[in-house]
Structures are given as structure tokens and as C-alpha cells.
Amino acid sequence: MKLQKPKKRHHYIPVFYLKGFTNKEGILYVYDKDRDPVFESSPEGIAYENHYFSFRTPEGQRDSETVENYIMTLERE
């Protein structure tokens, strides 16, 4: 059985929501006022931060799964 790497790309805008703004090819056009005015992306490649929902356990370990997995259950409903 292959071990799954911990999730680290936590989306602050859910992917299922971003998919509602894509064209027929699944492309999302993104406006960034600080960089190029408009660029193409996929919903999976935008609106995330590494370890956005991570926290330290009482033992000092980084937990990147608990909050992200809970949010995923809400997104499926």
C-alpha cells in the first residue's frame, strides 16, 4: 500500500466553487492586480496557500490533515 503524502495545498476558496467559473475546457481566468493583469489557471492551481489550515499538536507535530479533511466532508454535501 502506497503512503499518501500529507496535504499541504489548502484552498481558501473551495475548488468546487472555482469550477463554477471555468470555461468549457476547465480554464479559469484570474485577475491579479500586482502581476500580469490576467492569466489562465486551473481551479486546483489557484486560491491556495501551503499549510493554510495546519496547526501544531500538543506534541509539537504539524497537523495538515484534520481541518482539511473536515472541510472536504463539508464540500461533498
Secondary structure, DSSP 8 states (H G I E B T S, - for coil): --------EEESS-HHHHGGG--TTS-EEEE-TTS-SEEEE-GGGSSEEETTT-EE-TTS-EE-SHHHHHHHHHHH-
